């Protein structure tokens, strides 16, 4: 808590935090529109990114006004809660020493503070993922309602950051198998269906919204393809995203105009383009994966 107070005071006049830029600026503008009643969105551009983080910020703006500082305070509080949840999770899995050590590292981990001070989704995503994992460990052999609630919360986490589906999906499948080993097959199916219903309960409105705006099926957002290209295409260096401005315009200029206007088609186009790049120079891509793995674990 004290570390975040000191950090918050130190960034009060930093232009990067006072005036959001790039993705943070888009989230701010989107949240302001939501706070003023434009909940659905204006068109295809509003399906490029996941909608639930701007919706959460928009709800906060509706309560206190469009104040970036209010979002930062909320996210610093979420960061503190995440540190406590990390202690609980570590202690639950490996004992109190591991839990306290993990919580301490989380509390002092500089990238956490950086993202908590930005109008970006990691602070919310980390908090939701920790809650889901802790609940998933506690649900065990309980009834369908508990599993449906877990699915609904997972849907919210995916609506904030869709890449959470990979880790959370594997975890939830593991919990289903683990909790049903000594029980009848019918019980496993009931829990699986309940989990799926809960997931659809929170994600279906997002899909319906996206269909209304684009007249095509988009699960959560349409930025998966360009993100895949950013990390794996021929221009990827393994440690940075495509920069804004002229480089971004140059990248988009490669996309046929009729494709660019259709978000779902554009995402598939970027996936195909990236897979073509990988096939073109597989050795380069393997070196890229090694470099990213080293950067991640360093």
Legacy VTK file of the C-alpha trace (Angstrom):
# vtk DataFile Version 3.0
C-alpha trace
ASCII
DATASET POLYDATA
POINTS 298 float
0.000 0.000 0.000
2.799 2.437 0.926
4.762 1.506 -2.201
1.755 2.345 -4.373
1.163 5.640 -2.557
4.789 6.626 -3.188
4.527 5.569 -6.824
1.203 7.370 -7.312
2.668 10.588 -5.918
5.717 10.279 -8.171
3.651 10.009 -11.389
1.144 12.762 -10.648
2.709 15.163 -13.163
4.079 12.609 -15.634
2.488 13.350 -19.054
2.255 9.641 -19.858
-0.126 9.152 -16.941
-1.894 12.537 -16.880
-2.731 12.423 -20.598
-3.304 8.844 -21.828
-1.767 7.891 -25.198
-2.326 5.200 -27.850
-4.342 2.274 -26.362
-4.907 4.092 -23.070
-6.216 7.143 -24.954
-8.616 4.952 -26.928
-9.857 3.290 -23.733
-10.375 6.706 -22.130
-12.356 8.064 -25.088
-14.401 4.861 -25.300
-15.172 4.952 -21.561
-16.265 8.604 -21.797
-18.729 7.668 -24.573
-20.069 4.792 -22.462
-20.475 7.105 -19.456
-22.536 9.432 -21.677
-24.871 6.618 -22.736
-23.239 5.213 -25.896
-23.089 1.687 -24.483
-23.457 -0.311 -27.694
-20.793 1.464 -29.778
-20.601 3.283 -33.090
-19.495 0.693 -35.643
-16.787 -1.785 -36.690
-14.010 0.188 -34.977
-15.629 -0.563 -31.619
-15.158 -4.322 -31.982
-11.401 -4.182 -32.567
-10.665 -4.436 -28.839
-12.408 -6.269 -25.969
-15.300 -4.153 -24.632
-15.509 -4.992 -20.938
-12.512 -2.989 -19.702
-13.792 0.277 -21.267
-17.219 -0.629 -19.882
-15.806 -0.941 -16.346
-13.963 2.383 -16.705
-17.094 3.938 -18.226
-19.118 2.843 -15.198
-16.546 4.497 -12.937
-16.655 7.662 -15.065
-20.451 7.697 -14.802
-20.105 7.714 -11.001
-17.238 10.201 -10.483
-16.698 11.894 -13.857
-13.987 11.305 -16.499
-11.077 11.437 -14.062
-7.985 9.421 -14.962
-6.828 9.658 -11.341
-9.935 7.810 -10.164
-9.108 4.891 -12.467
-5.524 4.836 -11.211
-6.662 4.745 -7.565
-9.116 1.917 -8.332
-6.415 -0.055 -10.130
-3.865 0.487 -7.366
-6.442 -0.938 -4.935
-6.986 -3.897 -7.267
-3.208 -4.377 -7.349
-3.097 -4.508 -3.543
-5.917 -7.069 -3.494
-4.092 -9.099 -6.150
-1.006 -9.233 -3.928
-3.149 -10.577 -1.072
-4.796 -13.119 -3.380
-1.329 -14.205 -4.524
-0.429 -14.880 -0.886
-3.584 -16.975 -0.467
-3.003 -18.879 -3.714
0.664 -19.612 -2.966
-0.169 -20.705 0.572
-3.044 -22.894 -0.654
-0.842 -24.699 -3.195
2.612 -24.760 -1.595
2.395 -23.478 1.985
2.633 -20.125 3.801
6.320 -19.442 3.055
5.758 -19.656 -0.699
2.561 -17.607 -0.397
4.182 -14.764 1.536
7.242 -14.761 -0.745
5.078 -14.652 -3.881
2.933 -11.881 -2.383
6.008 -9.833 -1.516
7.405 -10.130 -5.040
3.991 -9.172 -6.464
3.814 -6.146 -4.165
7.210 -4.866 -5.354
6.987 -5.924 -9.023
7.474 -2.695 -10.999
5.531 -3.668 -14.179
2.431 -4.254 -12.025
2.619 -0.671 -10.768
3.229 0.703 -14.249
0.114 -0.966 -15.678
-1.980 -0.115 -12.626
-1.247 3.541 -13.369
-2.270 3.225 -17.041
-5.756 3.064 -18.556
-5.030 -0.508 -19.627
-6.574 -3.819 -18.618
-3.801 -5.885 -16.908
-4.668 -4.805 -13.341
-8.277 -5.978 -13.788
-7.243 -9.110 -15.676
-4.706 -10.210 -13.045
-7.246 -9.662 -10.248
-10.019 -11.583 -12.042
-7.721 -14.461 -12.985
-6.533 -14.860 -9.392
-10.117 -14.838 -8.100
-11.128 -17.479 -10.661
-8.201 -19.766 -9.809
-8.893 -19.506 -6.073
-12.612 -20.169 -6.590
-11.801 -23.022 -8.962
-9.676 -24.652 -6.268
-12.497 -24.217 -3.750
-15.426 -25.321 -5.941
-14.278 -28.943 -6.248
-17.197 -31.379 -6.122
-19.887 -28.750 -5.539
-23.129 -28.426 -7.496
-23.873 -26.990 -10.952
-24.722 -23.518 -9.603
-21.178 -23.061 -8.261
-19.708 -24.139 -11.602
-22.079 -21.839 -13.512
-20.957 -18.917 -11.344
-17.328 -19.828 -12.043
-18.106 -19.906 -15.777
-19.798 -16.497 -15.650
-16.817 -14.958 -13.893
-14.493 -16.555 -16.454
-16.590 -14.989 -19.220
-16.064 -11.571 -17.660
-12.304 -12.186 -17.466
-12.249 -13.162 -21.157
-14.281 -10.062 -22.013
-11.559 -7.983 -20.347
-8.631 -9.837 -21.995
-9.499 -12.701 -24.397
-6.033 -14.289 -24.102
-7.037 -15.299 -20.559
-9.049 -18.094 -22.201
-5.887 -20.136 -22.851
-4.689 -20.375 -19.259
-8.098 -20.319 -17.588
-9.488 -22.885 -20.032
-6.707 -25.356 -19.259
-7.117 -24.744 -15.521
-10.900 -25.249 -15.560
-10.660 -28.462 -17.600
-8.109 -29.738 -15.086
-10.423 -28.882 -12.185
-13.366 -30.620 -13.862
-11.350 -33.792 -14.394
-9.814 -33.658 -10.911
-13.109 -33.076 -9.093
-14.953 -35.804 -11.002
-12.475 -38.696 -10.821
-14.363 -40.502 -8.094
-17.879 -39.568 -9.253
-20.347 -40.646 -11.919
-19.953 -39.512 -15.523
-23.322 -37.753 -15.367
-22.063 -35.475 -12.611
-19.093 -34.437 -14.739
-21.389 -33.605 -17.639
-23.678 -31.529 -15.406
-20.728 -29.510 -14.138
-19.349 -29.091 -17.661
-22.707 -27.890 -18.976
-23.121 -25.536 -16.018
-19.648 -24.100 -16.620
-20.454 -23.598 -20.312
-23.818 -21.977 -19.561
-22.187 -19.553 -17.143
-19.540 -18.720 -19.735
-22.153 -18.060 -22.423
-24.259 -16.026 -20.015
-21.620 -13.285 -19.885
-20.084 -13.645 -23.370
-23.253 -13.946 -25.479
-24.205 -10.270 -24.987
-20.713 -9.317 -26.221
-21.093 -11.502 -29.315
-24.587 -10.142 -30.030
-23.299 -6.573 -29.691
-20.462 -7.303 -32.104
-22.895 -8.840 -34.605
-25.170 -5.807 -34.436
-22.213 -3.498 -35.147
-20.561 -5.560 -37.907
-23.153 -8.100 -39.164
-20.587 -10.859 -38.644
-19.758 -13.221 -35.785
-16.919 -11.930 -33.601
-16.471 -13.823 -30.341
-15.047 -10.973 -28.230
-12.857 -8.726 -30.392
-11.217 -8.665 -33.823
-7.636 -7.823 -32.818
-6.410 -11.427 -32.481
-5.054 -11.584 -36.032
-3.033 -8.362 -35.927
-1.709 -9.278 -32.470
-0.586 -12.663 -33.791
1.160 -10.903 -36.680
2.775 -8.372 -34.345
4.395 -11.155 -32.343
5.188 -13.649 -35.098
5.373 -11.939 -38.512
8.558 -11.250 -40.454
8.871 -7.789 -38.867
8.545 -9.082 -35.291
11.597 -8.738 -33.059
10.180 -10.660 -30.107
10.290 -7.855 -27.561
8.253 -4.939 -28.933
4.939 -4.166 -30.580
4.487 -2.376 -33.892
5.116 1.335 -33.168
2.408 3.914 -33.804
2.387 6.544 -36.548
4.001 5.903 -39.911
5.031 2.318 -39.128
1.447 1.441 -38.159
0.111 3.084 -41.327
2.676 1.123 -43.360
1.501 -2.115 -41.758
-2.174 -1.421 -42.442
-1.379 -0.458 -46.037
-0.629 -4.142 -46.716
-4.258 -5.102 -46.100
-6.671 -4.971 -49.061
-9.201 -2.191 -48.510
-12.238 -4.461 -48.812
-10.722 -6.721 -46.118
-9.815 -3.843 -43.802
-13.449 -2.737 -43.630
-14.604 -6.155 -42.358
-13.109 -6.815 -38.902
-13.671 -10.586 -38.764
-12.256 -11.081 -42.270
-9.307 -8.804 -41.485
-8.421 -10.857 -38.404
-8.407 -14.080 -40.462
-6.330 -12.316 -43.137
-3.648 -11.428 -40.560
-3.584 -15.013 -39.250
-3.091 -16.324 -42.789
-0.409 -13.723 -43.494
1.472 -14.659 -40.308
1.339 -18.398 -40.998
2.703 -17.670 -44.480
5.585 -15.692 -42.918
6.332 -18.584 -40.545
6.402 -21.097 -43.411
8.630 -18.754 -45.404
11.342 -18.757 -42.737
10.651 -21.339 -40.040
14.171 -21.130 -38.599
13.790 -17.378 -38.011
10.465 -18.008 -36.263
11.952 -20.672 -33.983
14.738 -18.247 -33.012
12.037 -15.645 -32.344
10.157 -18.015 -30.032
13.388 -18.758 -28.139
14.060 -15.033 -27.767
10.541 -14.392 -26.473
10.827 -17.295 -24.027
14.118 -15.892 -22.724
12.607 -12.403 -22.373
9.625 -13.842 -20.525
11.681 -15.839 -18.023
14.460 -13.258 -17.642
LINES 1 299
298 0 1 2 3 4 5 6 7 8 9 10 11 12 13 14 15 16 17 18 19 20 21 22 23 24 25 26 27 28 29 30 31 32 33 34 35 36 37 38 39 40 41 42 43 44 45 46 47 48 49 50 51 52 53 54 55 56 57 58 59 60 61 62 63 64 65 66 67 68 69 70 71 72 73 74 75 76 77 78 79 80 81 82 83 84 85 86 87 88 89 90 91 92 93 94 95 96 97 98 99 100 101 102 103 104 105 106 107 108 109 110 111 112 113 114 115 116 117 118 119 120 121 122 123 124 125 126 127 128 129 130 131 132 133 134 135 136 137 138 139 140 141 142 143 144 145 146 147 148 149 150 151 152 153 154 155 156 157 158 159 160 161 162 163 164 165 166 167 168 169 170 171 172 173 174 175 176 177 178 179 180 181 182 183 184 185 186 187 188 189 190 191 192 193 194 195 196 197 198 199 200 201 202 203 204 205 206 207 208 209 210 211 212 213 214 215 216 217 218 219 220 221 222 223 224 225 226 227 228 229 230 231 232 233 234 235 236 237 238 239 240 241 242 243 244 245 246 247 248 249 250 251 252 253 254 255 256 257 258 259 260 261 262 263 264 265 266 267 268 269 270 271 272 273 274 275 276 277 278 279 280 281 282 283 284 285 286 287 288 289 290 291 292 293 294 295 296 297
